[in-house]
Structures are given as structure tokens and as C-alpha cells.
């Protein structure tokens, strides 16, 4: 699998350090084959896997530190986890913790455990996904038009991964069908890792995953940053020749970046003043961007003092109907468009849940 990916700015290649900082009870040497899987985690110690009990202890210990606010380290890495050992670990998942997500690299026997024990780890992606599915209902579609897959494990050629949350359309009826949209979220300082996760879904699914949404949470600054990733043609490739049969392959591309900051130093002109009414989402018809649907979504009234001010940069967040349900929309169906007001309300609900 090529290590070359695109972004909306410019294509870039992975780079990584070859050595980790020393840590008690952890290996510090990193083999070249392990560098790519650990993208964004170069400062995380690697532990030698010695059994399920030791893994359970490390998960519980680090989760306790996260819960107590003593650490922001959301990942654990274990070396020496074969496929057979992974099967044993899966059989004990209930005792390890439902708040874990695992990524396994079969070619290097490397296991990366993501810890999500707090509301702030889970609430952001779950509430945004709920807003997405609720908009389908307001279009007259069943709420399970996108079926939730939770943290189901999916397999690429040399690795497997569980998403924070994932959804597939009803047209994908097989249990092994890939999701259509995946959400990944994490605390600050791990954006590189979240981008790696988005790229994993898009490339390993062979294009079956159409949209990857990553959410970075920065509690100290009350900031949420959202990126939308999709596959798009790479730029800068040479013309097709016998050696280059596909001159413009599809590569993971950052399509949008949206930043939502509570009570910024320089307050923005608010989209909704206290006492006014805003719509939680706007349905855009094809070729009629941001046109409200004939089916009006329910509204929320923002009471004076009830909602903090938010600076939203990069809105709206647009999720294409065709990419979500794999068919053309039939009016009043249309693309899902989360406006500045929608994203402010989403952020406000999130911070109220985790304060």
C-alpha cells in the first residue's frame, strides 16, 4: 500500500522518527516496518505484550489517569501481538473495557489500543452522527437509513481497525460490508493520528468508505476542529504510460476543515442573537446549494445567556446525499448541510455535556 496521500493543500508523504523516548517497561527501538502504523504516535511508549492480564492492567491504569485528569495519553501500543493472540484478546474484550478501540497490524504484530473512557471522548462524534441521522428523518426517510455499526472490526490487506463509530446504508446488506461514513475523535495533540485513521478507512476499504470525519477536541481552549476526508484524484501525476497505468489514482484528500471555538478573544458576529430562532440543519437540494428543504426541520430557541458565543471558521459542513445512501436524492431529499448555527449548537451541546 502506497504511503502517498493527498490533501486539499498539497500532496504529502508520511515522515516519522525512528526512535521513541525512553520509558520504563517499554521498548524504545522502532523498526522501519513499524514507523507508518505509528504515525502520530511517535511519542507513545511501546510495550512488549506479555499476556491478557498485563494488557488489562495497563488499560485500566491509563484509563484511570485519563478519568482523573492526570494524563492526556489516549493510546497504548503493544508489540508481539500475533493474530492468535489478538483472537484471545477479543474473547476477553468485556473484561478489558468497552471504551477501547483497537487497530492491529498483522505484518508487524503491532497492536494500538485507543482509550475512550470519558464523555468528551465519545460525545462529539455520537452527537454529530445523531444530527446527521435526524436530518434523514426530517426528509421522510427511516432513521436507520444509515445503520449504526459501532466499533465493528474491519480488515484491510495487512491490518484491522475499529472506528469510533461507523454507519452503512441499508443497501449494504452483508455483515462484512464496509461502512459508508466513519467518525474518529480524539484529544488535542493527536491530529496527525486522526488523519492517519481517516486515510486508513478510505484506502483499505477500496473506496467503499466514502466519507471519514475526524474531530479534534481541545478542552483548554474550548475548541472543536472537524475535518472531512474523501477520495479524490491526485494531482501532479505523470501521463499514463505502460509503467503508469493509472495516472490519476484516487487518494485520501482533506476536503474541509472547520474550527469551532467557544467565547473567542475577538467575538464573531453571531449567526443567532439571544432570543432568536435558528434551524438545526439545512437540507440543500442538488444544484441549489443551501436551499432550505420543503420539509422544515424543527427549530430551537436560543435563550439569552443560555448559549455561549462561538467563532466558526470553514462552515458549512456538507455531506453529500449520494455518498451517504449511494443513490441520487429525490426532493425534498438533498445533501446534508450543517451551517454555522448548526455547528454552534452542536458544540454548545457538547461542552455542556462534558463540563
Residue pairs with C-beta under 8 A, 6 or more apart in sequence:
1 156
1 157
1 158
1 203
1 204
3 13
3 14
3 36
4 11
4 13
4 234
4 251
5 11
5 12
5 13
5 14
5 199
5 251
5 252
5 253
6 12
6 232
6 234
6 235
6 251
6 252
6 253
7 253
7 254
8 253
8 254
8 255
8 256
8 257
9 254
11 234
11 235
11 236
11 251
14 35
14 36
14 39
16 35
16 36
16 38
16 39
16 42
17 30
17 42
18 30
18 32
18 35
19 28
19 29
19 30
20 26
20 27
20 28
20 29
20 30
20 42
20 43
20 44
20 45
20 46
21 28
21 43
21 45
22 28
23 45
25 45
25 47
26 45
26 46
26 47
26 48
27 45
27 46
27 47
27 48
27 79
28 45
28 46
30 38
30 42
30 46
31 108
33 107
33 108
34 46
34 79
34 105
34 108
34 110
37 103
37 105
37 108
37 110
37 112
37 159
38 44
38 77
38 110
38 112
39 192
39 193
39 196
40 190
40 191
40 192
40 193
40 194
40 195
40 196
41 75
41 77
41 112
41 190
41 193
44 73
44 75
44 76
44 77
45 77
46 77
46 78
46 79
47 54
47 58
47 76
47 77
47 78
47 79
48 78
48 79
48 80
49 55
49 78
49 79
49 80
49 81
49 85
49 111
52 88
52 89
52 92
52 96
55 78
55 89
55 96
55 113
56 92
56 95
56 96
58 76
59 76
59 96
59 97
59 100
59 113
59 115
60 97
62 71
62 73
62 76
62 115
63 97
63 99
63 115
63 117
65 71
65 73
66 72
66 73
66 74
66 115
66 117
66 118
67 117
67 118
72 187
72 188
72 189
74 114
74 115
74 116
74 121
74 186
74 187
74 190
75 112
75 113
75 114
75 115
75 190
75 193
76 112
76 113
76 115
77 110
77 111
77 112
77 113
78 110
78 111
78 112
78 113
79 109
79 110
80 109
81 89
81 104
81 109
81 110
81 111
82 109
83 104
83 106
86 102
86 104
86 111
86 160
89 96
89 102
89 111
90 153
93 100
97 115
97 117
99 115
99 116
99 117
99 121
99 122
100 113
100 114
100 115
100 116
101 113
101 114
101 116
101 151
101 162
101 163
101 164
102 111
102 112
102 113
102 114
102 153
102 160
102 161
102 162
103 111
103 112
103 114
103 159
103 160
103 161
103 162
103 197
103 200
104 110
104 111
104 112
104 159
104 160
104 161
105 111
105 112
105 158
105 159
106 158
106 159
106 160
107 158
107 159
114 186
115 121
116 122
116 164
118 354
119 353
119 354
120 187
120 217
120 219
120 350
120 354
121 185
121 186
121 187
121 217
122 164
122 185
123 350
123 353
123 354
124 185
124 215
124 217
124 224
124 350
125 164
125 165
125 183
125 184
125 185
125 213
125 215
126 165
127 346
127 349
127 350
127 353
128 183
128 213
128 215
128 226
128 346
129 148
129 165
129 167
129 183
131 280
131 281
131 338
131 342
131 346
132 146
132 181
132 319
132 336
133 143
133 145
133 146
133 167
134 143
134 280
134 281
135 281
135 283
135 297
135 336
136 142
136 143
136 145
136 146
137 143
138 281
138 283
138 293
138 295
138 297
138 298
139 283
139 293
139 295
139 332
139 333
139 334
140 295
140 332
140 333
141 333
142 170
144 170
145 169
145 170
145 325
146 167
146 168
146 169
146 180
146 181
146 324
146 325
147 167
147 168
147 169
147 170
148 165
148 166
148 167
149 163
149 165
149 166
149 167
149 168
149 179
150 165
150 166
151 162
151 163
151 164
151 165
151 166
152 162
152 163
152 166
152 179
153 160
153 161
153 162
154 160
154 161
154 162
154 163
154 178
154 179
154 204
154 205
155 204
156 200
156 203
156 204
156 205
157 204
159 200
159 204
161 197
161 200
161 201
161 204
163 179
163 182
163 183
163 184
163 197
163 201
164 182
164 183
164 184
164 185
165 182
165 183
166 179
166 181
166 182
166 183
167 179
167 180
167 181
167 182
168 177
168 178
168 179
168 180
169 180
169 324
169 325
169 326
171 325
171 326
171 327
172 178
172 180
177 208
178 205
178 208
178 209
179 201
179 208
179 209
180 208
180 209
180 210
180 211
180 323
180 324
180 325
180 326
181 209
181 210
181 211
181 212
181 213
181 319
181 323
181 324
182 198
182 201
182 209
182 211
182 212
182 213
183 212
183 213
183 214
183 215
184 194
184 197
184 198
184 212
184 213
184 214
184 215
185 194
185 214
185 215
185 216
185 217
186 193
186 194
186 214
186 215
186 216
186 217
187 216
187 217
187 218
187 219
188 216
188 217
188 218
188 219
188 220
190 216
191 214
191 216
191 225
194 214
194 215
194 216
194 227
195 214
195 227
195 229
195 254
197 212
197 214
198 212
198 213
198 214
198 227
198 229
198 252
199 212
199 229
199 252
201 209
201 212
202 209
202 212
202 229
202 230
202 231
202 252
203 252
207 231
207 250
210 230
210 231
210 320
210 323
210 324
211 228
211 229
211 230
211 319
211 320
211 323
211 324
212 228
212 229
212 230
212 252
213 226
213 227
213 228
213 229
214 226
214 227
214 229
215 224
215 225
215 226
216 224
216 225
216 226
216 227
217 223
217 224
218 224
218 225
219 354
221 261
222 261
222 262
222 263
222 351
223 259
223 260
223 261
223 262
224 259
224 260
224 347
224 350
225 257
225 258
225 259
225 260
226 256
226 257
226 258
226 259
226 260
226 317
226 343
227 254
227 256
227 257
227 258
228 254
228 255
228 256
228 317
228 318
228 319
229 252
229 253
229 254
229 255
230 252
230 253
230 255
230 323
231 250
231 251
231 252
231 253
232 250
232 251
232 253
232 255
233 248
233 249
233 250
233 251
234 248
234 249
234 250
234 251
237 244
237 247
237 248
237 249
238 244
238 247
239 247
240 246
240 247
241 247
256 314
256 317
256 318
257 314
258 312
258 313
258 314
258 315
258 317
258 343
259 311
259 312
259 313
259 314
260 310
260 311
260 312
260 313
260 343
260 344
260 346
260 347
261 310
261 311
262 308
262 309
262 310
262 347
262 348
262 351
263 308
263 309
263 310
264 309
264 310
264 311
266 311
267 309
267 311
268 309
268 310
268 311
268 312
270 309
270 310
271 278
271 312
271 339
271 340
271 341
271 344
272 278
272 302
272 307
272 341
272 344
273 302
274 302
274 303
274 304
274 305
274 306
274 307
275 301
275 302
275 303
275 304
276 301
276 302
277 299
277 300
277 301
277 302
278 299
278 300
278 302
278 341
278 342
278 345
279 292
279 296
279 297
279 299
279 339
279 341
279 342
280 297
280 298
280 299
280 300
280 341
280 342
280 345
281 297
281 336
281 337
281 338
281 339
281 342
282 290
282 292
282 293
282 297
282 316
282 337
282 338
282 339
282 342
283 292
283 293
283 295
283 297
283 332
283 333
283 334
283 335
283 336
283 337
284 290
284 291
284 318
284 334
284 335
284 336
284 337
285 291
285 293
285 329
285 331
285 332
285 334
285 335
286 321
286 328
286 329
286 334
286 335
288 334
289 337
290 316
290 337
290 339
291 334
293 332
293 334
294 331
294 332
295 332
300 345
307 344
307 345
307 348
308 348
308 351
310 343
310 344
310 347
310 348
312 340
312 343
312 344
315 338
315 339
315 340
315 343
316 337
316 338
316 339
316 340
316 342
316 343
317 337
317 338
317 343
318 335
318 336
318 337
318 338
319 335
319 336
319 337
319 338
320 335
321 328
321 329
321 333
321 334
321 335
321 336
322 328
322 329
324 336
329 335
338 346
